[in-house]
Amino acid sequence: MPFLNEIMKGTLILTIAGLLSRFLGFYNRIYLSNLIGAKELGIYQLIFPIYMVCFSICCSGIQVALSKMVSALWIQNRHENMRKLMRVSLLFCLGLSLILSAIMYIFAPQICIYLIKEPRCASCLRIAALSLPFVAMKSCLHGYSLGLKKSSVSAISQLLEQIARVLGIYLLSTLIFTNSASAILASYGMLIGEFFSFLYTINQYLIHQTKLSKSTSHTSSPSSAALLKSLLRDSIPLTANRLSLTLLQSMEAILIPAMLRLFYKDSSLSLELYGILTGMALPFLFFPATLTNSLSVMLLPTISAAKTKGHQKTISHTTSRSIHFCVCIGIMSSFLFLLYGKDLGTVVFSNETAGEILFLLSLLCPFLYISSSLSSILNGLGYATTTLWHNLVSITIRIGFILFLIPLIGIKGYMWGLLTSYIVLLFLDLIKISSLVQIKFSAIKTVFLPCFFSLAAGFVSSSFYQYLMLHFSIGNFVGLGIACMLFGGICGIYLLI
């Protein structure tokens, strides 16, 4: 099926770039954790609730709306409309992002004192504010390229962003911040990465426009004002949905260290735990999600196009295969982190707490990985509002656990909240999708066989790991890496089949 071929090609491109980016990101986090420590890493992570609110206002809805509108215009061969649409989108997002960036920069101290409750975040927030205009314009350009099914632009941009970030942090730490490395270093790395990623993305767009102008026929097209009105009509509901969700997510992120302080009675320890959770354990957990996230990015425009053309069988088949793929990845990842989670945290980050948290969060994988794909399917079918309400219910559950369980049992209260909220989200999404699309599900292929291959991979890889450590003088890092790759290779055989 051509729709599935497009999905698989785009997913493969995004996955390869995503995996490379994740590896670079892990190197960066390992380097940062050793350089600035878990506490400073926690301070850096605290700026993202505010940053993501601003990002949602000026980027999220417009990117999705652009992707859908460009896809429709491309099919209709209306190139001049595409050019005008991109021009007004870039100008609008740039103007909005500059306003928000100025607010973040000027009022950073007040935001950090009264909202984040951590004054030391102000410098980091100001540096992050400078990157917002680049991120906003890049978001528009990514929406354009994804609408054309050119996933390689987004993929390479993501990879370049990580390369520039890692190199920037390394050079700054060796040339400038030699004796005073702190969370500010990570913020500068973010700014450098976003700037160079934007330069690549805008360059690719200009190259595409040059090629397009040679084959464009001069036909009548709507005015720029009409296109902007159409864009805003589609994007404002999406932005409102995303903003509502982001506000709750930001509230969640700000409440975690505050509630941890109530339990541990120690501000430094609370920031350290928050840094371990968000800067070490969760990024590890999201590593296999590179595959499912890439799939979800390609699903939205593909499902949307299939719905427009009335290809119900394509929607059903694509949905069923996507669910199967995500569940398999989730089950295999759960077994991986159950088996090696504690060792990964200890060996990679030299932090036993990170390993313990990773081990405890291992059961979250199947529910976490499938959620992004189910949301994309619902959005592609035109049920963005339903997706919003499901996510709001899920986050509200997590906030309840943060408020009532963390003060009683500490960080484990948040872990239970994560698991409960994603289970609820999964069932809400599945109930809605099953009422719209026929889902084909095989318990043997989707649950039993992945469990069997995971158990086999765990037995073979752990036995080989023990053999390596007993008979060869290699470090724990190398031995553990080989064992994890062997585990992934055996599980990959089933995914390839």
N, C-alpha and C positions, 0 to 999 in steps of 0.2 A: 504494500500500500504506500503511495507517495507521501501521505501524511506521516506515517510511521517512519519512513526513510528520512524525512526532514527532521523529525524529532530525534532519531538516533544519531544522525550526523551532527546536529547542533549540540546534542547532549555530550557526544564524544569530545567535540572541540572544547566545550566549556569545562568538561571534566578534566581533561588533560591539563589545561591551563589552570583550573582550580586546584588540582593536586600539586602542581608545581608551586602555585602561590601559597598553598597551605604549608608545604615543606619550608618555603622561605619564611613564612609567617612564624612557623615553629622555631626555626633557627633564631629569628628575631626575638621571640618571647623568651627563649632560653638565654640568649645573650643579655636581654634586658633584665630578666629576673636575677641573673648573676651580677649584673652591673649596678642596678638601682635597688634591688630587693623587692619582696612581695608588698611591703607597705607602700612604697612609691608607685608600684604598679597598680595598687588599689586606688591611689589618688588620681592617677591617669585615667583609670576606668570610670571614675565618678563624673567625668565631664560629658560622657556620652548620653546620659538622659537628656540634658539640655541640647546638646548638639543634634541628636536625632529628632527632637521636636522641630527644630529649625529646618532640618533636612526634609522632614515630612511635609512641612508647609510649602516649600518651594520646589520640591522634586518628585516625590513619590507618585502622586496622582497624575501629574503631567507625563511622566515617563510611560506609565501604563497606557494612558489615553493616546499618546503619540504612537506607541507601538501598534495599537489597533487601527488608528486612522491612517498611518503610513502604509500598513499592510493592505488596507482597502484601496487606497489611492494607487498603489503600485500595481495591483491586479487590474485596475481600471486604466492603467497607462497614463495617469494624470500627473506627469512629472513636474509641471510648473506649480501645481497646487502643493506638491510635496516641498518644493523649494521655498515657497512663501510660508508654508506652515512651519518649517524649521526656523526660518528667519524670525518670525514673530515669537515662536516658542523660546528661542535662545535669548532674545531681548527681554521677554517677560521674566524668564527665570533669573537672568542676570540682574535685572533691576530689583526683583524681590529678594534675591540672595544678598545683594549689597546692603539693603536696608536691615535685614536680619543680622548680617555679619557686623554691621556698625552697632546695633543694639547689644549683641553679645560682647563685643570688644569694650564698649564704653561702660556697660553696667556689669561687667564680669565680677568685680568684688562683691557687689550687692547680691548678685545671683548665687554666688558661692556661699555667702554668709547665711542668707535667709532661705534659700531653696535646697542647695546641696548640703548645707550644714558643715562645710569644710572649706575654710578660707584659703587653704594652701592650693586649691584647684584653680584660683583666679588666673595665674600666669598661663597655665595649660589651656584654659578656655579661650583666652585671648589669641593664642597661637592657632588653635583649632578654628576660630572664627575667620581667620584669614584664608583658610582652605575652602570655605563654604561656596564662594562664587565659582571656583573651579569644579567643585563637585556638582553644583547645580547645572552648569552647562554640559558637563560630561554625562550627566544623567539624561538630558535631552538627546544627546548624540547616541547614547546607548539605546534609548527607546527607538530612535530612527533606524539604527542598524538591525535591531531585533525584529522590527516590523518588516524589514527586507529579508529576514531569515539569515542575516550575516552575523552569526554568533561569534565568528572569529575576531571581530573588532572588539567586542566586549571582553572576550577571553584574553586577548593579547594585552588590552588595556589593564585588565586586572593583574596580569602577570608583571607588566612593567611597573605598575604602582608598587607592588611588593619589592621588586628589585631596587627601585629608587629609594624606597623607605629603608630597606636594610643597609644599602650602601651609604645613605645619608646619615643614619644613626651611627654606623661604624666610623665614618669620617669625622663626624662631630665629636664622638666620644674620644677619638685619638688625637684630634687637633685642637679642639676648643674646650670641651667639658672633661678635661683630663683628671681633675681632682674634685669636681663638684657635680657628678652625674646625678640627675634626679628625674622626676616625672616630666619635666620640661623637655628633656631629650627625646622622649617618646612622641611628644606633641610636634616637635620640629620634624621628626621623621615622617609623621603623618602628613604634614604640610608639603614636604618635598615630594613624597610619593604621589599625592593627588595632583600636584602641579605638572609633573612629567607625564603622568597618565593622561591628563587633559590635553597636553601638547600632542601626544600621539593620536588621540581620538579625533581632535579637530582637524588634524592633518589628513586622516583617512576620510573624513567627511568631505573635505575640500577636493581630494583626489576623485572621490565618487561623483561629486557635482560636476567636475570638469569633464568626466567621461559621459555623464548623463546629458550635459548641454549639447553634445554633438548629435544626439539622437532624439532630442526633444522637439516635438511638433508644437507650433505656436497656436494654441487653442485658448478660447476664453476661459478665465478662471475667476473664482470669487476674490473679493478684495481681502487684504490682510486682516482688516477688522472683522470680516465675516468668518475667516478661518480661526482667528483668535477666539471669537465668540463660541464657535463650535468646539474648539479645544477646551475652553473653560467649562462649557456645558457638560462635557464628558469627564473632565478631570476634577472638578470641584467636589462631586459626590465621593469620588475615590480618595481625594485629599482629605475630606472630612472624615471618612472612614479610617484612613491611615493615621490621621492626627489623633482621633479618639483613642485608637489602639496604642499609639506611641506615647500619649500622655499617661495612660495607665501603666505601660511598660516603664516609663521614666519614674513614675511614682514607686513602682516595684523596686527599681534599681536604687533609688534614694532611700527607701525604707529598710532595705536589707542591712546595710552597715549600722543604721540607727537602732534597729531591733537587736542586732548582735551586741551593741554596746550595753543594752539593757541586761542581756544574759551574762556576758563575760565581764562587765564592769571595767572594761579596759579599751580605750579608744584606739590605741596602737594595734592591739591584738585584733580588734574588729576590722580595721582597715587591712591588716595583713590577711585575715581570712577571706575578706571580700576580694582582695587581689588574687589569692590562690584560686578561689572559686571561678571568678570571671576572667582572669588572665592566664590560668594554667589548666584547670580541670575541664571547664566547659569548652575551650578551644579544642582540646583533645577529643572530647565527645562529638564535636561538630566536624571532625576531620573526615570520617566516612560519609558525612552528609554532603560532601562535595558532589558526589554522584547524584543524589536525590535533589539537591538544590539546582543542579544543572538541568535535570529533567523538568523541574517545575518551571524554570524560566522559559523553556521551549514549549511547555504544555499550553500556556495561556493563549498565545496567538494561534497555535495550531487547532486547539479545541474551538476557539472563537471562529476561525475560518471554516472549520467543518460544520459548525452549527449554521453559519450563514448560507452554506451550500446545501444544507439539509442532509448531510451524510451521517445519519444516526448510527449506522453500523460502525463507521470509523470512530465515532465518539465512544461507543460502547467498548470496542476492541482496545482503543488507546487507553481508556480509563482502566480497564481490567488489567492490561499488561503493566501499566504504571504502578498500580497498587501491588501487584505481584512482585515487581522489581524492588519497590521500597520496603516491603515487608521482609523480603529475603536479606537485603542489606542490613536492615535493623536487627534481625535475629542473629546474623553472623557477627555483627558489631557487638551485640550484647555478650555473646560468648567470648569474644576477644578481650573485652574489658573486664569481664568476670575472671578470666584466666590471668591476664597480664596487667590489669589496671593498677594494682598497688606497685608493681615493679616499674611501670612506665613513669608514674609520678616521682618515685624515689630516684630512679636512674637518670631520667631526662632533666628534671628540674631540681634534683637533690633535695626533695621536699616530701617527707612521708605523708603529710596531711593531704597534699595534692593527690597522691596515690590512693589514699583512703576514700577521698571524695569521689574520685573517678570510679573506683570499685562500686561504691554505693549507688552511683548514678547509672550504672551499666544497664539496668532493666528499663531505663527510659528510652533507649535507642529505637526500638520498633515504632513507638508512638511518636517520637520526636521527628523521625525521618519521613514518615508518611504524611505528617500534617501539612508540610509545605506543598506537596503534590496535590493533595485533596483540595487545598485552598485555591491553587491555580486552576484546577478543573472547575470548581464552582465559579470562579471569576470568569473563566472562559465561556461558561454557560450563561453568564449574565446575572449571577447571583452574588455580586460583590457585597451587598448589604447583609445577606445571610452569613457570608464569611465573617463580616465584621461582628455580628452579634455572637457568633460562635466563639470568636477570639476574645471578645469582651467577657463572656462567661468564663472562659478558661483563665484569663488574667485575673479576674475578680476572685476566683478560687485561690490562685497563688497569693494574692495580696492578703486574703483571709488567713492563710497559713502563716504568712510572714508576720502579721499583726498578733496572732494568738499562739502560734506554736514556737516560733523562734525564741521569744522571751522565756519559754518554758524548757525547751530541749536544745536550743542553739541551732547550729547550721543544719542539722538533720531535719529540722522543721521545714526548711525551705526545700530540701530534697523530696520530702513527702509531698509537699505542695506541687512541685514540678511534675511528679509522677501522676498524681491525681488529676491535675488540670489537663495534661495531655491525653490521658485516657478519656476524660469527658469530651475533649475536643474531637478526638478520633471518632467516637460514637455519634456525636452530633453531625459531623461532616458526612459520615457513611450513611446515616439515616436519610439525609437530604439527597445525596447523590443517588442512592438506590431508588429513590422515588422518581428520579429524572432519567436515569440511564440503567440499562440492564448490565449488571456486573457479573462476570463469570469468575468463579473462585474455586480453586482446588486446594483442599487442606493438605493433600499429599505433596503437591508441587510447591506450595507457598509456605507451608509450616513444617511438615515432617521432614522432607528432604533437606532443607536448609539446616534444620537442627542436627540431622544425621551427619551432614558434611562438616558442620561446625564442631561436633564432638570428635569426628575423625581428625580434623585439622588440629584441634586442641591436643589430642593424644600424640599425634606425630610431631607437632612443633615443640611441645613441652619436653618430650623424650629427647628430641634432637638438641634442644636448648641445654638440658642437663648433661648430655654427652659432650657438647662443646665446652661447657664450663669445667668439666672434669678432666678432659684430655688435651685441651688446647689453652694456651696462655693468652686468651683474648679478654678484653674488658667486658664488663656487664653491658655497656651501651651497645657494642657491636653484636654481642651474643643475643641480646634482647631484640635488636633490630632484625637480625637474621630470622629469629623465631617468629616474629610478627609478620615478616614478609612471607615466610613459609606458610603460616596460617592463612594469610590473605590469598596466596597462590592456590592453595587447595580449595578454598571457598570460591575463588574466581573460576575454577574449572566448572563448577555447577552453574554459575552465572553465564558463562560463555555457552554452555550447553543449552 
